[in-house]
Amino acid sequence: QVQLVESGGDLVQPGGSLTLSCVASGSIDGIYAMGWYRQVPGTQRKLVANIITGGRTNYAKSVEGRFTISKDTAKNTVYLHMNNLKPEDTARYYCRGSGLVDTWGQGTQVTVSS
């Protein structure tokens, strides 16, 4: 079983930056992709960015050029570096581990507001 714990969410002003972290523990050997998703109440959870074994990354068009996903294998941690944040980036951000079974973290809230 895999456990994912996110952290780093905060209230930030438009144009600001934030880095989210997702630490994986447990039976992580079967995970082939890690991703960040976000969800606004009343809407579907959507992919923000993911990173696949081998290092290939994918981004939602709305965050390309502003967000960067990275991983530290030694720390079993995936990061989401967010720059030039906009009010529309406000959401709860979830980490997802894809393997034989998909695993989700509990989420961390990001609020972009002046």
C-alpha positions as CSV (number, residue, x, y, z in Angstrom):
1,Q,0.0,0.0,0.0
2,V,1.2,3.5,-0.9
3,Q,0.6,6.6,1.2
4,L,0.9,10.1,-0.2
5,V,1.2,13.3,1.9
6,E,1.0,16.7,0.4
7,S,2.2,20.0,1.9
8,G,3.0,23.5,1.0
9,G,-0.4,25.0,0.2
10,D,-0.9,28.6,1.3
11,L,-2.5,31.9,0.6
12,V,-0.4,33.9,-1.9
13,Q,-0.8,37.1,-3.8
14,P,-1.2,37.1,-7.6
15,G,2.1,36.9,-9.3
16,G,3.6,35.1,-6.3
17,S,5.3,31.7,-6.1
18,L,4.7,28.5,-4.2
19,T,6.1,25.0,-4.1
20,L,4.0,22.0,-3.2
21,S,5.6,18.7,-1.9
22,C,4.2,15.2,-2.1
23,V,6.0,12.5,0.0
24,A,5.4,8.9,-0.9
25,S,5.8,6.0,1.5
26,G,5.0,2.3,1.6
27,S,5.1,0.0,-1.4
28,I,6.2,2.6,-3.9
29,D,8.2,0.3,-6.3
30,G,5.2,-0.2,-8.5
31,I,4.5,3.5,-9.1
32,Y,5.3,4.5,-12.7
33,A,3.9,8.0,-12.7
34,M,3.3,10.8,-10.1
35,G,1.0,13.7,-10.8
36,W,-0.5,16.8,-9.4
37,Y,-4.2,17.5,-9.9
38,R,-6.4,20.3,-8.7
39,Q,-10.1,20.6,-7.9
40,V,-12.4,23.5,-7.3
41,P,-15.6,22.7,-5.3
42,G,-18.4,21.6,-7.7
43,T,-16.0,20.8,-10.6
44,Q,-14.0,17.7,-11.7
45,R,-10.5,17.1,-10.5
46,K,-8.1,18.0,-13.4
47,L,-4.6,17.2,-14.2
48,V,-2.1,20.0,-13.6
49,A,1.2,18.1,-14.3
50,N,2.6,14.6,-14.1
51,I,6.0,13.0,-14.4
52,I,6.5,9.5,-15.7
53,T,9.3,7.0,-15.0
54,G,12.2,8.1,-17.2
55,G,11.5,11.7,-16.5
56,R,8.9,12.6,-19.2
57,T,6.6,15.4,-18.0
58,N,3.2,16.6,-19.1
59,Y,1.4,19.9,-18.3
60,A,-2.0,21.4,-18.6
61,K,-1.9,24.2,-21.1
62,S,-3.1,26.6,-18.5
63,V,0.0,26.1,-16.4
64,E,2.7,25.6,-19.1
65,G,5.6,28.0,-18.6
66,R,4.5,28.8,-15.1
67,F,4.6,25.5,-13.2
68,T,7.3,22.9,-13.1
69,I,7.0,19.3,-11.8
70,S,10.1,17.6,-10.4
71,K,11.1,14.7,-8.3
72,D,13.7,13.7,-5.8
73,T,14.0,10.0,-5.9
74,A,16.2,9.7,-2.9
75,K,13.5,11.5,-0.8
76,N,10.5,9.8,-2.5
77,T,9.2,13.3,-3.1
78,V,7.5,15.0,-6.0
79,Y,7.4,18.8,-6.2
80,L,5.2,21.3,-8.0
81,H,6.9,24.6,-8.4
82,M,4.4,27.3,-9.2
83,N,5.3,30.7,-10.4
84,N,3.3,33.8,-11.5
85,L,0.3,32.5,-9.7
86,K,-3.1,33.7,-10.8
87,P,-6.5,33.8,-9.0
88,E,-7.7,31.0,-11.3
89,D,-5.0,28.7,-9.8
90,T,-7.0,28.7,-6.6
91,A,-7.9,25.1,-5.8
92,R,-7.2,22.1,-3.7
93,Y,-4.2,20.4,-5.1
94,Y,-3.9,16.6,-4.9
95,C,-1.0,14.3,-5.5
96,R,-1.7,11.0,-7.4
97,G,0.5,7.9,-7.6
98,S,-0.2,5.7,-10.6
99,G,0.6,2.0,-10.4
100,L,-1.3,-1.3,-10.0
101,V,-3.6,0.8,-7.9
102,D,-4.0,4.5,-8.1
103,T,-3.4,6.4,-4.8
104,W,-4.4,9.9,-3.8
105,G,-3.2,12.2,-1.0
106,Q,-5.5,14.3,1.1
107,G,-4.8,17.5,-0.8
108,T,-3.4,20.9,0.1
109,Q,-5.2,24.2,-0.4
110,V,-3.8,26.9,-2.6
111,T,-5.5,30.3,-2.6
112,V,-4.3,33.1,-4.8
113,S,-5.8,36.4,-3.8
114,S,-4.8,40.0,-3.0
